[in-house]
Amino acid sequence: MDDTDRRILSQLQKDCAQPLDALAERVKLSRNALWRRIRRLEDDGVIRGRVALLDAGKMGVGLSTFVMVKAREHTAEWLTDFRRVVSEMPEITGAYRMSGDLDYMLRVRVASVADYDRFYQRFIGRLKASDVSASFVMEEIKETTEVPV
């Protein structure tokens, strides 16, 4: 990966729907050379996909919650169950195995605290955990999907 690839990736992270001609001009490449580089970055797995970023509030799920989970047991079976439950619950928009005192961190999007409680009841009904606690986001100071290039 060279500086030109980084310029392409930086531009695509800002707006992947911009016209190819405009992008080629911004990164100082011909349209064909740009297209070949984008295809290579996709084939290499650097570009994993192209998405539309939605406004969570306008979609009715404006409450962002971080949920901390301590595993009841540390077995392959429990982890398989955890992964299945996480993948089947659309409110969970991120799931991370952590170091330190807690085992997993989930990012959950819901409409309200009452909706979170319904999510929580379903979650603990499907997965046995030692502890589940939540922190509600009061203000999103910075949220981005951009990876530093």
C-alpha positions as CSV (number, residue, x, y, z in Angstrom):
1,M,0.0,0.0,0.0
2,D,1.4,3.4,-1.0
3,D,0.5,7.0,-0.4
4,T,-1.9,7.0,-3.4
5,D,-3.8,4.0,-2.0
6,R,-4.0,5.9,1.3
7,R,-5.4,9.0,-0.4
8,I,-8.0,6.8,-2.2
9,L,-9.0,5.2,1.0
10,S,-9.3,8.5,2.8
11,Q,-11.6,9.9,0.2
12,L,-13.7,6.7,0.0
13,Q,-14.2,6.7,3.8
14,K,-15.6,10.3,3.5
15,D,-17.9,9.4,0.6
16,C,-17.8,6.1,-1.3
17,A,-20.6,7.3,-3.6
18,Q,-18.7,10.2,-5.1
19,P,-18.3,10.0,-8.9
20,L,-15.3,8.1,-10.1
21,D,-14.1,11.0,-12.2
22,A,-14.2,13.4,-9.2
23,L,-12.3,10.9,-7.1
24,A,-9.7,10.3,-9.8
25,E,-9.2,14.1,-10.0
26,R,-8.8,14.4,-6.2
27,V,-6.2,11.6,-6.0
28,K,-4.4,12.6,-9.2
29,L,-5.0,9.4,-11.2
30,S,-6.7,8.5,-14.4
31,R,-10.1,6.9,-14.1
32,N,-8.9,3.5,-15.2
33,A,-5.8,3.5,-12.9
34,L,-8.1,4.5,-10.0
35,W,-10.6,1.8,-10.8
36,R,-7.8,-0.9,-10.9
37,R,-6.5,0.3,-7.5
38,I,-10.0,0.2,-5.9
39,R,-10.6,-3.3,-7.3
40,R,-7.2,-4.5,-5.9
41,L,-8.0,-3.0,-2.5
42,E,-11.3,-4.8,-2.5
43,D,-9.7,-8.1,-3.7
44,D,-7.1,-7.8,-0.9
45,G,-9.8,-7.3,1.7
46,V,-8.7,-3.8,2.6
47,I,-12.1,-2.4,1.4
48,R,-14.6,-4.8,3.1
49,G,-17.7,-3.2,1.7
50,R,-19.6,-0.1,0.8
51,V,-22.5,1.1,3.0
52,A,-24.9,3.9,3.7
53,L,-24.5,5.5,7.1
54,L,-27.9,6.0,8.7
55,D,-29.0,8.6,11.4
56,A,-29.9,6.3,14.3
57,G,-32.2,9.0,15.8
58,K,-34.2,9.3,12.6
59,M,-34.4,5.5,12.4
60,G,-36.0,5.4,15.9
61,V,-33.0,3.9,17.7
62,G,-31.4,7.0,19.1
63,L,-30.3,5.6,22.5
64,S,-26.8,4.2,22.4
65,T,-25.9,1.9,25.2
66,F,-22.7,0.1,26.1
67,V,-23.4,-3.2,27.8
68,M,-20.7,-4.9,29.8
69,V,-21.0,-8.7,30.1
70,K,-19.1,-11.1,32.4
71,A,-19.2,-14.7,31.2
72,R,-20.7,-17.3,33.5
73,E,-18.2,-19.8,32.3
74,H,-15.2,-19.7,30.0
75,T,-15.9,-22.6,27.7
76,A,-16.0,-23.0,23.9
77,E,-19.7,-23.9,24.2
78,W,-20.5,-20.7,26.1
79,L,-18.6,-18.6,23.5
80,T,-20.5,-20.4,20.7
81,D,-23.8,-19.5,22.4
82,F,-22.7,-15.9,23.0
83,R,-21.7,-15.5,19.3
84,R,-25.0,-16.9,18.2
85,V,-27.1,-14.7,20.5
86,V,-25.1,-11.6,19.5
87,S,-25.5,-12.3,15.8
88,E,-29.3,-12.9,16.1
89,M,-30.1,-9.7,18.0
90,P,-30.2,-6.7,15.6
91,E,-30.0,-4.2,18.4
92,I,-26.4,-5.2,19.0
93,T,-24.4,-3.2,16.6
94,G,-21.0,-4.1,18.0
95,A,-19.5,-6.9,20.2
96,Y,-16.0,-7.1,21.5
97,R,-14.0,-9.5,23.7
98,M,-12.1,-7.4,26.2
99,S,-9.1,-7.7,28.4
100,G,-9.3,-6.7,32.1
101,D,-12.2,-7.2,34.6
102,L,-15.0,-7.6,32.1
103,D,-15.2,-10.2,29.4
104,Y,-17.3,-8.6,26.6
105,M,-18.6,-5.1,25.6
106,L,-21.6,-4.7,23.5
107,R,-22.9,-1.6,21.7
108,V,-26.6,-1.6,21.6
109,R,-29.0,0.7,19.8
110,V,-32.6,1.1,21.0
111,A,-35.3,3.8,21.1
112,S,-35.6,4.3,24.9
113,V,-34.6,3.0,28.3
114,A,-37.9,0.9,28.3
115,D,-36.7,-0.6,25.0
116,Y,-33.4,-1.4,26.5
117,D,-35.1,-3.2,29.4
118,R,-37.0,-5.3,26.9
119,F,-33.7,-6.0,25.1
120,Y,-32.1,-6.9,28.4
121,Q,-34.8,-9.3,29.4
122,R,-34.5,-11.1,26.0
123,F,-30.7,-11.2,26.2
124,I,-30.5,-12.7,29.7
125,G,-33.2,-15.2,28.7
126,R,-31.1,-16.4,25.9
127,L,-27.6,-16.3,27.5
128,K,-26.5,-17.2,31.0
129,A,-24.0,-14.6,32.1
130,S,-22.4,-13.9,35.5
131,D,-23.1,-10.1,35.2
132,V,-24.7,-7.8,32.7
133,S,-24.6,-4.0,33.3
134,A,-25.2,-1.0,31.0
135,S,-24.2,2.6,30.6
136,F,-26.3,4.9,28.5
137,V,-24.6,7.4,26.2
138,M,-25.6,10.9,27.2
139,E,-23.8,12.7,24.4
140,E,-21.9,11.4,21.3
141,I,-18.9,13.6,21.2
142,K,-17.2,11.7,18.4
143,E,-18.5,8.8,16.4
144,T,-16.9,7.7,13.1
145,T,-16.5,4.7,10.9
146,E,-13.2,6.1,9.4
147,V,-10.0,4.1,10.0
148,P,-6.9,6.2,10.3
149,V,-4.9,6.0,7.0
